[in-house]
Amino acid sequence: MAQPAAVRGEHGTHFLVAAYGIQGHLNPARALARRLATLSVPLFGHRRMFPSSSPDDQEVSDGVIHYAPFSDGQDDGSWPTGSGDETARRRRASCDSLSAVVRRLAAAGRPVTCVVCTLNMPTVVQVARAHGLPLAVYWIQPATVLVAYYHYFHGHGDGGIAAHAADPAYEATLPGLRRPMRMGRDMPSFLADDATGTGDDLSQMIVRGFREMFEQMDDEEVIMKPCMVLVNTSEALEETALEAIRPYLGDVFAIGAPVVPLAGAGEDQAIHLFAQDEEKRYMAWLDAQPPKSVVYVSWGSLLTYSERQAEEILRGIRRLNLPYLWVVRREGRSPEVDRLLLATAAAVPEGMVVEWCDQVRVLSHPSVSCFVTHCGWNSTLEAVACGVPAVAAPSWSDQPVNAHLLAEEWGVAVRAEREADGVLTGAELARCVELAVGSGDMATAIAASSRAWKERVREAVAAGAPSERSLRSFVKRVQELEFLRSN
Ligand SMILES: O=c1ccn([C@@H]2O[C@H](COP(=O)(O)OP(=O)(O)O[C@H]3O[C@H](CO)[C@@H](O)[C@H](O)[C@H]3O)[C@@H](O)[C@H]2O)c(=O)[nH]1
């Protein structure tokens, strides 16, 4: 399959893509930067990507992407949930450091002409403004989530969904949602957290970040109009939501499909922030399993497993009696979970636990039958692009929406219900895997939908397909803005 070519700016257009340094943000940002230009992530992420560039924190180039790190004032990577003074200090440090990157690139003969930033990076917005540069927000979650946040903060409809966000049974109907979505089950978890004031520090910090981002997007003094929004989705996947948000936001470019990394596409798309288990070991193990037999379990780069949750997953796996590959990161793993896994290696030997793997390669392997996922948006896109039926077990943030898309919109997953304390029980896990890939009618329907969506997503990544055209339109739009500014 022909791969989309790079669409870097011509005539001196140079994009600086700034992203938060965690895996779920880095993957889509890096895939975009491959096609555009320089990637700037906070130092803690840069150091994990390029340990050998420390301690000097040098800029790095891999021949395709130029990596120019900046300090966001929190170089240990801890979440910035501190006090007002602390936030102000971090912001100043972050603005100064990123401004220095912009000046350095100019001095090196590569002046930045447009800044792109992922979610909740208000200081990047300020830097773009200070340098008189146009800015595009790179929305790395689905368009449906963009619709939900936009109308939450702008008060759509009867009293606004904000008025109902505290009611888990409320069915939200918004422009672009093809069917009502239940507030407690299908909408971003931060809306209810915000409305009820029950969110923890991290959740509150993230909601504040979203609110500020939408305020910045509304404010001509902060972001030059038109405000451009790139969405990591494709028209094929979310046409209705994209259509419905355009009247509110203006220039919305659905560029997602080309940035879904596809194994075997001949491009090294992934940089892993976690030490991978020896790839040969788990790939050889997968090679030895029967076709479409392995249950792959992964909850992304942020969630950790409590001891009870780990026990329940093992209980479910035992009940299924299928080979399994389970990612349990070393970071954040408690000694109790460690002990449990050691004991399991003996008790349930037909599986493998890894600390981290190349997920796209795993999902592309013919022995994998089912993906038990937390529904991070990258994992969601990867499941669909690889045609692997899923068990959708969302936890927080955008994940309930992504689960709704997987199960109800695209019909490629079974939605798992967690208990009130957030635990996915073994019985529920096993029930859902059986429904998703067993011998019943539902599994047959899910298999057919998975094949069909895989085809659609692959068509969307082909050279000249709508997503690539959309990325080219974005570049053209930036060039028009440059032309207008310079004349
Ligand atoms: O062993 C592993 C496990 C994961 N991954 C990759 O890590 C990424 C994980 O991203 P995602 O699935 O989006 O999950 P999170 O890391 O949890 O991402 C955060 O960021 C996403 C983008 O904003 C949100 O959709 C999620 O809810 C949020 O938790 C994916 O590309 C996976 O392929 C691996 O390569 N190997």
The ligand as an SDF file (V2000), in Angstrom:
LIG
                    3D

 36 38  0  0  0  0  0  0  0  0999 V2000
    2.9350   -2.2510   25.9370 O   0  0  0  0  0  0  0  0  0  0  0  0
    2.5070   -1.2480   25.3370 C   0  0  0  0  0  0  0  0  0  0  0  0
    1.3730   -0.5070   25.7650 C   0  0  0  0  0  0  0  0  0  0  0  0
    0.9960    0.6050   25.0250 C   0  0  0  0  0  0  0  0  0  0  0  0
    1.7140    0.9780   23.9210 N   0  0  0  0  0  0  0  0  0  0  0  0
    1.3350    2.1890   23.1530 C   0  0  0  0  0  0  0  0  0  0  0  0
    1.0960    3.2640   24.0290 O   0  0  0  0  0  0  0  0  0  0  0  0
    0.0850    4.1020   23.5180 C   0  0  0  0  0  0  0  0  0  0  0  0
   -0.9240    4.3160   24.6160 C   0  0  0  0  0  0  0  0  0  0  0  0
   -1.8070    5.3400   24.2440 O   0  0  0  0  0  0  0  0  0  0  0  0
   -3.3610    5.2910   24.5950 P   0  0  0  0  0  0  0  0  0  0  0  0
   -3.9470    4.0360   24.1520 O   0  0  0  0  0  0  0  0  0  0  0  0
   -3.9820    6.5310   24.0310 O   0  0  0  0  0  0  0  0  0  0  0  0
   -3.4330    5.2570   26.1620 O   0  0  0  0  0  0  0  0  0  0  0  0
   -2.7910    6.2080   27.3290 P   0  0  0  0  0  0  0  0  0  0  0  0
   -1.3560    6.0080   27.3670 O   0  0  0  0  0  0  0  0  0  0  0  0
   -3.5590    5.8870   28.5450 O   0  0  0  0  0  0  0  0  0  0  0  0
   -3.1570    7.6960   26.7840 O   0  0  0  0  0  0  0  0  0  0  0  0
   -3.6060    8.8870   27.4070 C   0  0  0  0  0  0  0  0  0  0  0  0
   -3.6970    9.8190   26.3050 O   0  0  0  0  0  0  0  0  0  0  0  0
   -4.6520    9.4760   25.2860 C   0  0  0  0  0  0  0  0  0  0  0  0
   -4.5810   10.5750   24.2310 C   0  0  0  0  0  0  0  0  0  0  0  0
   -4.9610   11.8200   24.7580 O   0  0  0  0  0  0  0  0  0  0  0  0
   -6.0490    9.3610   25.8630 C   0  0  0  0  0  0  0  0  0  0  0  0
   -6.9450    8.9320   24.8560 O   0  0  0  0  0  0  0  0  0  0  0  0
   -6.0430    8.3670   27.0250 C   0  0  0  0  0  0  0  0  0  0  0  0
   -7.3260    8.3070   27.6200 O   0  0  0  0  0  0  0  0  0  0  0  0
   -4.9990    8.7950   28.0600 C   0  0  0  0  0  0  0  0  0  0  0  0
   -4.9680    7.9010   29.1440 O   0  0  0  0  0  0  0  0  0  0  0  0
   -0.5120    3.3860   22.2980 C   0  0  0  0  0  0  0  0  0  0  0  0
   -0.0640    4.0140   21.1070 O   0  0  0  0  0  0  0  0  0  0  0  0
    0.0600    1.9690   22.3740 C   0  0  0  0  0  0  0  0  0  0  0  0
    0.3700    1.4030   21.1170 O   0  0  0  0  0  0  0  0  0  0  0  0
    2.7870    0.2470   23.4850 C   0  0  0  0  0  0  0  0  0  0  0  0
    3.4110    0.5410   22.4690 O   0  0  0  0  0  0  0  0  0  0  0  0
    3.1540   -0.8480   24.2210 N   0  0  0  0  0  0  0  0  0  0  0  0
  1  2  2  0
  2  3  1  0
  2 36  1  0
  3  4  2  0
  4  5  1  0
  5  6  1  0
  5 34  1  0
  6  7  1  0
  6 32  1  0
  7  8  1  0
  8  9  1  0
  8 30  1  0
  9 10  1  0
 10 11  1  0
 11 12  2  0
 11 13  1  0
 11 14  1  0
 14 15  1  0
 15 16  2  0
 15 17  1  0
 15 18  1  0
 18 19  1  0
 19 20  1  0
 19 28  1  0
 20 21  1  0
 21 22  1  0
 21 24  1  0
 22 23  1  0
 24 25  1  0
 24 26  1  0
 26 27  1  0
 26 28  1  0
 28 29  1  0
 30 31  1  0
 30 32  1  0
 32 33  1  0
 34 35  2  0
 34 36  1  0
M  END
$$$$
